[in-house]
Amino acid sequence: MNGFELHLWRHPRLRGADGLCIGALDWPVDPRRARRLARRIARHAAAAGIAREIATSPLARCRAVARHLRTLGWRMRVDERLRELDFGRWHARRWSEIPPSQIAAWEADFLHYRPGGGESLASLRARLLDYVAAATSGDAPPLAITHAGCIAALATLHLDRPDAAHWPAAPPPGAYARLIVPVRLHAHAPDAVAPTRASSTKPRTS
């Protein structure tokens, strides 16, 4: 294999968040779901021979899983770069209540528009590319718990200008995605990231 593997997991299903824009908000997750996902990750890592160290988004729904892994003897590293997209004023609103004109404006400038005045996809991609560069150099764990928008952004780093029409579909909560990153990765060359497989989503989910 001529590349570096990233092993990504989406956090468990959130409680009471159906139809809402959650993004970078902290939101409760069922502790039992977090514990079950931690056990699945531990089994996967053991079978794949992956070191018992995990990076996690700072948001509680990801840290809850990582904390269970820590009780199993894992090392846990909180990484701000793995935080979900910030939707600004859209946070906690129903997607159906966001003005269609604002959604259309985002889709028209998918990479640089800041939904709700929050963060652009370009910014999200930049910090995730920085995480990938750190992982390939050994400065960040290759196994991470993160969000649907982050997984999609990582899966499309090889695209110069991703668009809304071709953004990957959402992975289920708790889903696993494996990406292969070429060893020639350079921090300023997003086209050097070429995923071979990923389960991802529009950044509207969490």
C-alpha positions as a Markdown table, in Angstrom:
| # | Residue | x | y | z |
|---|---|---|---|---|
| 1 | Met | 0.0 | 0.0 | 0.0 |
| 2 | Asn | 1.6 | 3.3 | -1.1 |
| 3 | Gly | -0.1 | 5.6 | 1.4 |
| 4 | Phe | -1.1 | 6.4 | 4.9 |
| 5 | Glu | -4.4 | 5.1 | 6.5 |
| 6 | Leu | -6.8 | 7.3 | 8.4 |
| 7 | His | -9.5 | 5.6 | 10.4 |
| 8 | Leu | -12.4 | 7.8 | 11.1 |
| 9 | Trp | -15.5 | 7.3 | 13.2 |
| 10 | Arg | -18.6 | 9.4 | 13.4 |
| 11 | His | -20.0 | 10.0 | 16.9 |
| 12 | Pro | -23.2 | 8.2 | 18.0 |
| 13 | Arg | -26.7 | 9.4 | 17.3 |
| 14 | Leu | -27.7 | 12.6 | 19.2 |
| 15 | Arg | -30.7 | 12.8 | 21.5 |
| 16 | Gly | -33.5 | 15.1 | 20.3 |
| 17 | Ala | -31.6 | 16.6 | 17.4 |
| 18 | Asp | -33.7 | 15.4 | 14.4 |
| 19 | Gly | -34.2 | 18.1 | 11.9 |
| 20 | Leu | -32.0 | 20.6 | 13.7 |
| 21 | Cys | -28.8 | 22.3 | 12.6 |
| 22 | Ile | -26.4 | 21.2 | 15.3 |
| 23 | Gly | -23.0 | 21.9 | 13.8 |
| 24 | Ala | -20.4 | 23.0 | 16.4 |
| 25 | Leu | -22.9 | 23.1 | 19.3 |
| 26 | Asp | -22.4 | 20.7 | 22.1 |
| 27 | Trp | -25.3 | 18.3 | 22.3 |
| 28 | Pro | -26.0 | 15.3 | 24.6 |
| 29 | Val | -25.4 | 11.8 | 23.4 |
| 30 | Asp | -26.8 | 8.6 | 25.1 |
| 31 | Pro | -23.9 | 7.3 | 27.3 |
| 32 | Arg | -24.8 | 3.7 | 26.4 |
| 33 | Arg | -24.4 | 4.5 | 22.7 |
| 34 | Ala | -21.0 | 6.1 | 23.4 |
| 35 | Arg | -19.9 | 3.1 | 25.3 |
| 36 | Arg | -21.0 | 0.7 | 22.6 |
| 37 | Leu | -19.2 | 2.7 | 19.9 |
| 38 | Ala | -16.0 | 2.7 | 22.1 |
| 39 | Arg | -16.1 | -1.1 | 22.2 |
| 40 | Arg | -16.6 | -1.3 | 18.5 |
| 41 | Ile | -13.6 | 1.0 | 17.9 |
| 42 | Ala | -11.5 | -1.1 | 20.3 |
| 43 | Arg | -12.4 | -4.3 | 18.5 |
| 44 | His | -11.6 | -2.7 | 15.1 |
| 45 | Ala | -8.2 | -1.4 | 16.3 |
| 46 | Ala | -7.3 | -4.8 | 17.8 |
| 47 | Ala | -8.2 | -6.6 | 14.6 |
| 48 | Ala | -6.3 | -4.1 | 12.4 |
| 49 | Gly | -3.3 | -3.8 | 14.6 |
| 50 | Ile | -3.8 | -0.1 | 15.2 |
| 51 | Ala | -2.1 | 1.5 | 18.3 |
| 52 | Arg | -4.5 | 2.3 | 21.1 |
| 53 | Glu | -4.4 | 6.1 | 20.7 |
| 54 | Ile | -7.3 | 8.2 | 19.4 |
| 55 | Ala | -7.8 | 11.8 | 18.4 |
| 56 | Thr | -11.2 | 13.3 | 19.2 |
| 57 | Ser | -13.2 | 16.4 | 18.4 |
| 58 | Pro | -13.5 | 18.6 | 21.4 |
| 59 | Leu | -17.3 | 18.4 | 21.3 |
| 60 | Ala | -18.9 | 16.3 | 24.0 |
| 61 | Arg | -20.6 | 13.8 | 21.7 |
| 62 | Cys | -17.1 | 12.7 | 20.5 |
| 63 | Arg | -15.3 | 13.0 | 23.8 |
| 64 | Ala | -17.8 | 10.8 | 25.4 |
| 65 | Val | -16.7 | 7.9 | 23.2 |
| 66 | Ala | -13.0 | 8.7 | 23.7 |
| 67 | Arg | -13.4 | 8.7 | 27.5 |
| 68 | His | -14.7 | 5.2 | 27.4 |
| 69 | Leu | -11.7 | 4.2 | 25.4 |
| 70 | Arg | -9.5 | 5.8 | 28.0 |
| 71 | Thr | -11.0 | 3.5 | 30.6 |
| 72 | Leu | -9.8 | 0.6 | 28.4 |
| 73 | Gly | -6.3 | 1.9 | 28.5 |
| 74 | Trp | -6.2 | 4.1 | 25.4 |
| 75 | Arg | -4.5 | 7.4 | 25.1 |
| 76 | Met | -7.0 | 10.2 | 24.3 |
| 77 | Arg | -6.0 | 13.4 | 22.5 |
| 78 | Val | -8.5 | 16.2 | 22.0 |
| 79 | Asp | -7.9 | 17.9 | 18.7 |
| 80 | Glu | -9.7 | 21.2 | 17.8 |
| 81 | Arg | -9.1 | 20.6 | 14.1 |
| 82 | Leu | -11.7 | 17.8 | 14.3 |
| 83 | Arg | -14.5 | 20.0 | 15.4 |
| 84 | Glu | -17.7 | 20.1 | 13.2 |
| 85 | Leu | -18.4 | 23.1 | 10.9 |
| 86 | Asp | -19.6 | 26.2 | 12.7 |
| 87 | Phe | -23.0 | 27.3 | 11.4 |
| 88 | Gly | -23.2 | 30.5 | 13.4 |
| 89 | Arg | -26.8 | 31.9 | 13.6 |
| 90 | Trp | -28.1 | 28.7 | 12.1 |
| 91 | His | -27.2 | 26.6 | 15.2 |
| 92 | Ala | -30.2 | 25.0 | 16.9 |
| 93 | Arg | -32.6 | 26.1 | 14.1 |
| 94 | Arg | -34.7 | 23.7 | 12.1 |
| 95 | Trp | -33.3 | 23.2 | 8.6 |
| 96 | Ser | -36.8 | 23.7 | 7.3 |
| 97 | Glu | -36.9 | 27.2 | 9.0 |
| 98 | Ile | -33.7 | 28.5 | 7.4 |
| 99 | Pro | -34.6 | 30.8 | 4.5 |
| 100 | Pro | -34.3 | 29.1 | 1.2 |
| 101 | Ser | -32.4 | 32.1 | -0.2 |
| 102 | Gln | -29.7 | 31.5 | 2.4 |
| 103 | Ile | -29.4 | 27.9 | 1.5 |
| 104 | Ala | -29.2 | 28.8 | -2.2 |
| 105 | Ala | -26.5 | 31.4 | -1.5 |
| 106 | Trp | -24.4 | 28.7 | 0.3 |
| 107 | Glu | -24.9 | 26.2 | -2.6 |
| 108 | Ala | -23.9 | 28.8 | -5.1 |
| 109 | Asp | -20.6 | 29.5 | -3.3 |
| 110 | Phe | -20.3 | 26.2 | -1.5 |
| 111 | Leu | -16.6 | 26.5 | -0.7 |
| 112 | His | -16.4 | 30.1 | 0.6 |
| 113 | Tyr | -19.9 | 31.0 | 1.8 |
| 114 | Arg | -20.2 | 31.2 | 5.6 |
| 115 | Pro | -23.6 | 29.6 | 6.5 |
| 116 | Gly | -25.2 | 31.6 | 9.3 |
| 117 | Gly | -22.2 | 33.8 | 9.4 |
| 118 | Gly | -20.1 | 30.9 | 10.8 |
| 119 | Glu | -17.3 | 29.0 | 9.1 |
| 120 | Ser | -16.7 | 28.3 | 5.4 |
| 121 | Leu | -16.0 | 24.9 | 4.0 |
| 122 | Ala | -12.7 | 26.3 | 2.9 |
| 123 | Ser | -11.8 | 27.0 | 6.5 |
| 124 | Leu | -12.9 | 23.5 | 7.6 |
| 125 | Arg | -10.8 | 21.9 | 4.8 |
| 126 | Ala | -7.8 | 23.9 | 5.8 |
| 127 | Arg | -7.8 | 22.8 | 9.4 |
| 128 | Leu | -8.5 | 19.2 | 8.5 |
| 129 | Leu | -5.7 | 19.2 | 6.0 |
| 130 | Asp | -3.5 | 20.4 | 8.8 |
| 131 | Tyr | -4.7 | 17.4 | 10.9 |
| 132 | Val | -3.9 | 15.0 | 8.0 |
| 133 | Ala | -0.4 | 16.5 | 7.6 |
| 134 | Ala | 0.2 | 16.0 | 11.4 |
| 135 | Ala | -1.1 | 12.4 | 11.2 |
| 136 | Thr | 1.2 | 11.5 | 8.3 |
| 137 | Ser | 4.2 | 12.9 | 10.2 |
| 138 | Gly | 3.3 | 11.0 | 13.4 |
| 139 | Asp | 2.2 | 14.1 | 15.3 |
| 140 | Ala | -1.5 | 13.1 | 15.5 |
| 141 | Pro | -3.2 | 9.7 | 15.8 |
| 142 | Pro | -4.5 | 8.1 | 12.6 |
| 143 | Leu | -7.6 | 7.0 | 14.3 |
| 144 | Ala | -10.1 | 9.7 | 15.2 |
| 145 | Ile | -13.7 | 10.4 | 16.4 |
| 146 | Thr | -15.2 | 13.3 | 14.5 |
| 147 | His | -18.3 | 14.5 | 12.6 |
| 148 | Ala | -20.2 | 13.9 | 9.4 |
| 149 | Gly | -19.1 | 17.2 | 7.9 |
| 150 | Cys | -15.5 | 16.6 | 8.7 |
| 151 | Ile | -15.5 | 13.1 | 7.2 |
| 152 | Ala | -17.0 | 14.5 | 4.0 |
| 153 | Ala | -14.5 | 17.3 | 3.9 |
| 154 | Leu | -11.6 | 14.8 | 4.4 |
| 155 | Ala | -13.0 | 12.6 | 1.7 |
| 156 | Thr | -13.1 | 15.5 | -0.8 |
| 157 | Leu | -9.8 | 17.1 | -0.1 |
| 158 | His | -8.6 | 15.9 | -3.5 |
| 159 | Leu | -11.2 | 18.0 | -5.2 |
| 160 | Asp | -10.2 | 21.6 | -6.0 |
| 161 | Arg | -13.7 | 23.0 | -5.7 |
| 162 | Pro | -16.3 | 20.6 | -4.2 |
| 163 | Asp | -19.9 | 21.6 | -4.9 |
| 164 | Ala | -23.1 | 21.0 | -3.1 |
| 165 | Ala | -24.6 | 18.7 | -5.8 |
| 166 | His | -21.7 | 16.2 | -5.5 |
| 167 | Trp | -21.1 | 16.4 | -1.7 |
| 168 | Pro | -21.0 | 12.9 | -0.2 |
| 169 | Ala | -24.1 | 11.5 | 1.5 |
| 170 | Ala | -24.3 | 11.3 | 5.2 |
| 171 | Pro | -22.8 | 8.3 | 7.0 |
| 172 | Pro | -25.0 | 6.9 | 9.8 |
| 173 | Pro | -24.1 | 7.8 | 13.4 |
| 174 | Gly | -21.3 | 5.6 | 14.6 |
| 175 | Ala | -20.2 | 4.9 | 11.0 |
| 176 | Tyr | -16.6 | 4.1 | 10.1 |
| 177 | Ala | -14.6 | 5.5 | 7.2 |
| 178 | Arg | -11.2 | 4.6 | 6.0 |
| 179 | Leu | -9.1 | 7.0 | 3.9 |
| 180 | Ile | -5.8 | 6.4 | 2.2 |
| 181 | Val | -3.5 | 9.5 | 2.2 |
| 182 | Pro | -0.5 | 9.4 | -0.2 |
| 183 | Val | 2.8 | 9.7 | 1.6 |
| 184 | Arg | 3.7 | 12.6 | -0.7 |
| 185 | Leu | 1.2 | 14.8 | 1.1 |
| 186 | His | 2.2 | 18.4 | 1.5 |
| 187 | Ala | 0.4 | 20.8 | 3.8 |
| 188 | His | -0.4 | 23.2 | 0.9 |
| 189 | Ala | -1.4 | 20.6 | -1.7 |
| 190 | Pro | -5.0 | 19.4 | -1.1 |
| 191 | Asp | -4.9 | 17.5 | -4.4 |
| 192 | Ala | -2.4 | 15.1 | -2.8 |
| 193 | Val | -5.1 | 13.6 | -0.7 |
| 194 | Ala | -6.9 | 10.8 | -2.5 |
| 195 | Pro | -9.4 | 8.8 | -0.5 |
| 196 | Thr | -10.1 | 5.2 | -1.6 |
| 197 | Arg | -13.2 | 4.8 | 0.5 |
| 198 | Ala | -15.2 | 7.0 | 2.8 |
| 199 | Ser | -18.7 | 7.2 | 4.3 |
| 200 | Ser | -19.5 | 10.9 | 4.5 |
| 201 | Thr | -22.2 | 13.5 | 4.5 |
| 202 | Lys | -23.3 | 17.0 | 3.7 |
| 203 | Pro | -22.0 | 19.3 | 6.4 |
| 204 | Arg | -25.6 | 20.0 | 7.4 |
| 205 | Thr | -25.5 | 17.1 | 9.8 |
| 206 | Ser | -23.3 | 16.7 | 12.8 |
